[in-house]
Amino acid sequence: MTHMQLVQEQKGDGVTFRIHALTHVIRYSVGNDGELAETRQMDGRFTVEAQLHGSGVLIEPGAFQYSHGNITANVEQQAKGGFLSRAIATAGTGESAFATRFTGQGKVWTEPTNKHFIIAESSGAKGDEMILDDKAFYMAQDTMQLGTHTHNSIAGALSGNGLRQPKLSGRGIFVVESPVPVSEVEVIELSGNDTLIVDGDLMLMYSASLKVELRPLVRGIRNALRSGEGLVFVISGQGTVFLTPTHRNLSAATL
């Protein structure tokens, strides 16, 4: 029998997000009288619940499972170059993307997945915008706006994240999809006097106020070949960076 266990909850203005872990209930006999006891084991899947109180939520197309209540759904076109659906708009193409918007009173549930989820909040203040990894956006309160950040460096066009990345701005709460649990996400605060160099595969999101350059770890083609490293993020300025250092790139590992 499958049940759910609440992992994280956060309330916003007119909306509440909850992350649930799917669990299996195992019953067994204890003692000589046949009394039953039970334990729950997580099966590695998670789902997100959005409870709407007259507000709205934007969900990545394809993630919806079911809704219950007085809720209206419609598809909205985002700004040109948006990245709400990685299935519709690929990195660097600039194609228009679409979001499924749910409004009203009730609950919306998403499909179970083996990926992890993290709920975050933005104040909407200038400089509080976040640049997300192409695969990170999952859900956001519809008071927020999802646009596109364009890297000006030529190296950015060659990176795994493409020339463009999704940019989330405005006041509200949102959910990002992570390859690792929230306990394994490393948060680094940059003061403006230091520089962070990191493999792009480990970047989950970072403050839009930061200056980011995508380039080879070492200068020069010959040196780059000798180092065995690809393109990296070179980050400076003031802001916050969210990394997934325990994430293993399976596609790269199997090459």
C-alpha positions in Angstrom: 0.0 0.0 0.0 1.4 3.4 -1.0 1.1 6.4 1.3 2.6 9.9 1.5 4.8 11.6 4.0 5.1 15.3 4.2 8.7 16.4 3.6 8.5 20.2 3.3 5.8 22.9 3.5 5.8 26.6 2.8 2.9 29.1 2.7 2.7 32.1 0.5 0.1 34.7 -0.3 -2.9 32.7 -1.4 -1.0 29.4 -2.0 0.7 26.7 0.0 3.3 24.3 -1.5 3.9 20.9 0.0 6.5 18.2 -1.0 5.5 14.6 -0.2 7.6 11.5 -0.2 5.8 8.3 -1.4 6.1 5.5 1.1 5.2 1.8 1.2 3.5 0.5 4.4 4.8 -2.9 5.6 2.7 -4.7 8.2 4.1 -7.5 10.4 3.1 -9.6 13.4 4.7 -8.9 16.8 4.4 -11.1 19.9 2.5 -14.3 20.3 -1.0 -12.9 20.1 -0.7 -11.9 16.5 -0.8 -8.1 17.1 0.1 -6.2 13.9 2.6 -3.4 13.7 3.7 -1.4 10.6 6.6 0.6 9.3 6.9 2.9 6.4 9.7 2.9 3.8 10.3 5.6 1.2 10.3 4.3 -2.3 12.4 7.1 -3.7 9.6 9.1 -5.4 8.3 12.5 -4.6 5.3 14.6 -5.6 4.3 18.3 -5.1 1.0 19.6 -3.9 -0.1 23.1 -4.5 -3.1 24.2 -2.4 -4.7 27.3 -3.9 -6.7 29.9 -1.8 -7.8 32.1 -4.7 -4.3 32.5 -6.1 -2.6 30.8 -9.0 0.4 28.6 -9.8 2.5 28.0 -13.0 3.5 24.4 -13.5 5.9 22.9 -16.1 3.8 21.2 -18.8 3.7 17.5 -18.4 4.1 17.6 -14.6 0.3 17.8 -13.8 -1.3 14.7 -12.3 -4.8 15.8 -11.0 -6.6 18.6 -9.3 -9.5 18.7 -6.8 -11.7 21.7 -6.1 -13.0 24.7 -8.0 -9.9 25.1 -10.2 -9.5 26.5 -13.8 -6.6 25.5 -16.0 -5.3 27.2 -19.1 -2.1 27.3 -21.1 -0.2 30.5 -21.3 2.6 31.5 -23.6 5.6 32.8 -21.8 8.0 35.4 -23.1 10.0 34.5 -26.2 13.0 32.4 -25.1 11.2 31.2 -21.9 12.2 27.9 -20.5 9.1 26.6 -18.6 9.2 23.4 -20.6 12.4 21.8 -21.5 10.4 19.6 -23.8 9.2 22.6 -25.8 12.0 25.1 -25.7 15.6 23.9 -25.9 18.6 25.8 -24.7 19.7 28.6 -27.0 16.9 28.3 -29.5 14.8 31.3 -28.3 11.6 29.4 -29.1 8.5 30.4 -27.2 7.5 28.2 -24.3 4.2 27.5 -22.7 3.1 27.1 -19.0 0.0 25.5 -17.5 -1.6 28.0 -15.1 -4.0 26.8 -12.5 -6.2 29.3 -10.5 -9.1 29.1 -8.0 -9.7 27.2 -4.8 -8.5 23.6 -4.3 -5.4 21.4 -4.7 -3.2 20.6 -7.6 -0.9 17.5 -7.6 2.0 16.7 -9.8 3.3 13.4 -11.2 5.6 11.4 -8.9 9.2 11.5 -9.9 12.6 10.2 -8.6 13.9 13.8 -8.6 14.1 15.8 -5.4 12.3 19.2 -4.9 13.2 22.3 -3.0 10.8 25.1 -2.0 12.3 28.6 -2.0 10.9 32.2 -1.6 11.8 35.4 -3.4 11.2 38.9 -1.9 10.8 40.5 -5.3 13.4 43.1 -4.4 15.8 44.2 -7.1 18.8 41.8 -7.1 16.8 38.9 -5.7 16.1 37.4 -9.1 17.5 33.9 -9.6 19.1 32.3 -12.7 18.1 28.6 -12.8 19.7 25.6 -14.4 17.8 24.6 -17.6 16.3 21.5 -15.9 15.6 23.1 -12.5 12.3 25.0 -12.9 9.2 23.1 -11.8 6.5 25.3 -10.2 6.0 28.9 -9.2 3.3 31.2 -7.7 1.9 33.1 -10.6 2.9 36.4 -9.0 6.4 35.6 -10.3 7.7 36.0 -13.8 9.9 33.5 -15.7 12.1 35.2 -18.3 15.4 34.5 -20.0 18.9 35.4 -19.1 21.4 35.6 -22.0 25.1 35.0 -21.5 27.1 37.4 -23.6 30.3 35.3 -23.7 30.8 33.1 -26.7 31.8 30.2 -24.4 28.3 30.4 -22.9 26.8 29.3 -26.2 28.9 26.1 -26.1 28.2 25.2 -22.5 25.8 22.5 -21.4 23.4 25.2 -20.2 23.3 26.9 -23.5 23.5 30.6 -24.3 20.2 31.3 -22.4 19.0 30.2 -19.0 15.7 30.7 -17.2 15.5 33.8 -15.0 12.9 33.8 -12.2 11.9 37.2 -10.7 9.1 38.8 -8.7 7.7 38.1 -5.2 6.4 34.7 -4.3 7.3 31.1 -3.6 8.6 28.6 -6.1 9.8 25.0 -6.5 13.0 23.8 -8.2 13.8 20.3 -9.2 17.1 19.0 -7.9 19.1 15.9 -8.6 20.1 15.6 -4.9 18.1 16.1 -1.6 18.0 19.5 0.0 20.4 18.3 2.7 23.1 17.9 0.0 22.7 21.3 -1.6 25.6 23.6 -0.8 24.8 27.3 -0.4 27.7 29.7 -1.0 27.5 33.4 -0.2 29.9 35.6 -2.3 30.8 38.9 -0.7 32.2 40.6 -3.7 35.8 40.0 -2.8 36.1 36.4 -3.9 35.6 34.3 -6.9 33.9 30.9 -7.3 34.9 28.5 -10.1 32.6 25.5 -10.6 31.6 22.8 -13.1 28.4 23.9 -14.8 26.8 20.4 -14.1 26.7 21.3 -10.4 25.0 24.6 -10.7 21.4 24.6 -9.5 20.7 28.3 -9.3 22.4 31.6 -8.5 21.6 35.3 -7.9 21.1 37.3 -11.0 23.2 40.0 -9.4 26.3 38.0 -9.8 28.7 38.3 -12.7 29.1 35.0 -14.5 31.5 34.0 -17.2 31.4 30.6 -18.9 34.9 29.6 -20.2 37.4 26.8 -20.2 39.0 26.1 -16.8 42.4 26.9 -18.3 43.2 29.3 -21.2 44.4 27.9 -24.5 43.3 24.9 -26.5 46.4 22.9 -25.7 46.2 23.5 -22.0 42.4 22.8 -22.0 43.1 19.4 -23.6 45.8 18.6 -21.1 43.6 19.5 -18.1 40.8 17.2 -19.1 38.2 19.8 -17.9 35.5 21.4 -19.9 33.8 24.7 -19.6 33.3 26.1 -16.1 31.3 28.9 -14.4 33.5 31.7 -13.1 31.4 33.7 -10.7 32.1 37.0 -8.9 30.2 39.8 -7.2 27.7 39.7 -4.4 25.0 37.1 -4.2 24.2 33.5 -3.5 25.0 30.3 -5.4 23.3 26.9 -4.9 25.4 23.9 -5.8 24.8 20.1 -6.0 28.3 18.8 -5.4 27.2 15.2 -4.7 25.4 15.0 -8.1 26.9 12.4 -10.4 26.6 13.1 -14.1 25.6 9.6 -15.2 25.6 10.4 -18.9 29.2 11.7 -18.7 30.2 8.8 -16.5 29.1 6.2 -19.0 30.9 7.7 -21.9 
